Amino acid sequence: VSFTFDDIPDSAATTGAGILAEKGVHGTFYVSGNLVGSLSPQWQHASEAELIELHRQGHEIACHTFSHKKAFEFDRPALAAETEQNFNYFKNLDPAIELENFAYPWGLGSFPLKKMLQRKFRSCRGVMPGVNHGWVDLQFLRAVPLIEPGTDVAAIDRFLDEALNTNGWLIFYSHDIKPSPSQYGCSPALLRHALAAAKRRGILVKSVAETFEYLRA
């Protein structure tokens, strides 16, 4: 199972990452360079210093579009330039940060752009719910929202059981991690439940990048 965070709010970089650290595991944080340090109506975005600290703690920094525009709003050259802008932003921030995996902003993928993204990234994650098992399209990885109130404890347990029974890869995604989260996030309690429930079932918790390394071993 992988825990991923989109955009990312400062609470994901601090509270969310801290909860993962309690279990000694890493998450994947999909970031648009243009949002770093900015304030949105829902939250304060993580700062450059917080992103560098995430990387140094072993978490994966991964790629959105630089501007956070939807992928289908670009043609191939424009999307290539957009992702390259994100690469360059993070290379300048910390040369050790490598953006290996991508998530479609707003969860909206693009079949016409899939092959171009495949040449740049190991994977592309959407928001189509489900467990990845059997034949898996790495450019349209399924993911389950860790978002309240839409996803509760029972739903988390069902998806974890499905992952266990199918020998599959479950990916959760969220945004802010707060006691009273936005409509896109979840509480620390729900995140802790998901981590504990995975551990009880003996399910490994790895970032997206770590999962690929594990599968290659």
C-alpha positions, -999 to 999 in steps of 0.1 A, spaced: 0 0 0 12 35 -8 1 68 8 1 97 -15 -6 134 -10 -14 159 -38 -6 196 -43 6 196 -12 -7 214 18 17 222 46 -2 199 69 5 170 46 42 178 48 42 182 86 14 162 102 10 137 74 47 130 71 50 129 109 23 102 112 41 81 85 74 86 104 57 71 135 55 39 116 89 42 100 75 44 64 76 69 35 49 86 14 47 101 -21 40 138 -24 29 151 -58 39 188 -61 33 216 -86 62 240 -84 40 270 -90 20 263 -59 49 259 -34 46 283 -5 14 298 -18 -20 303 -1 -52 288 -15 -87 291 -2 -84 257 14 -48 257 28 -13 270 29 9 250 6 41 235 18 72 257 16 105 250 -2 121 242 32 94 217 41 98 200 7 135 197 11 130 183 46 105 157 32 131 146 7 158 143 33 135 122 55 133 97 26 98 106 13 93 108 -24 88 141 -41 68 134 -73 53 155 -102 22 173 -110 21 198 -139 41 229 -128 10 252 -130 -14 226 -117 -35 228 -149 -52 197 -160 -31 175 -183 -57 175 -212 -54 213 -214 -20 209 -230 -9 195 -264 22 172 -263 48 199 -267 32 221 -241 28 193 -216 64 182 -221 75 218 -215 52 220 -184 67 189 -168 102 200 -177 96 233 -159 87 213 -128 119 191 -132 140 223 -134 123 239 -105 131 209 -82 166 205 -97 173 241 -86 157 235 -52 177 204 -45 197 185 -72 191 153 -54 153 154 -60 143 133 -90 107 134 -102 101 98 -113 63 95 -110 34 117 -120 -2 123 -108 -28 139 -131 -39 172 -115 -75 170 -105 -73 133 -113 -81 139 -150 -60 118 -173 -54 120 -210 -52 90 -234 -37 111 -262 -8 123 -239 -3 89 -223 27 78 -244 45 111 -240 41 108 -202 52 72 -203 86 83 -217 91 107 -188 77 88 -158 76 54 -144 39 58 -136 10 82 -138 -17 81 -110 -53 91 -114 -82 90 -90 -102 61 -105 -109 41 -73 -98 5 -70 -69 -18 -62 -42 -23 -89 -39 -60 -96 -38 -83 -126 -31 -63 -157 -22 -28 -146 -19 3 -167 10 21 -151 0 54 -168 -34 52 -152 -28 38 -118 -60 35 -97 -61 52 -63 -86 54 -34 -95 87 -17 -84 90 19 -109 118 22 -136 125 49 -164 119 51 -165 100 18 -141 73 30 -146 58 64 -129 31 85 -150 3 70 -141 14 34 -104 15 42 -106 -20 57 -125 -33 26 -99 -20 2 -70 -33 23 -87 -68 24 -91 -66 -14 -54 -57 -18 -45 -86 4 -68 -111 -13 -57 -101 -48 -20 -96 -40 -26 -61 -54 -12 -26 -49 -35 -2 -31 -27 35 -34 -44 60 -11 -45 97 -19 -53 128 2 -45 164 5 -46 182 39 -42 163 72 -60 181 100 -85 174 128 -111 194 108 -99 188 72 -111 204 40 -134 184 17 -102 171 0 -84 158 31 -87 136 62 -80 137 99 -49 124 115 -70 97 131 -82 83 98 -46 82 84 -34 65 116 -62 39 112 -52 31 76 -16 27 86 -24 5 116 -49 -16 96 -23 -22 69 2 -33 96 -23 -57 112 -27 -74 78 10 -76 72 8 -53 42 40 -35 33 38 3 32 60 19 6 61 51 -15 54 48 -52 91 49 -60 99 23 -33 72 0 -47 88 0 -81 122 -8 -65 106 -36 -44 89 -51 -75 122 -51 -94 142 -68 -67 
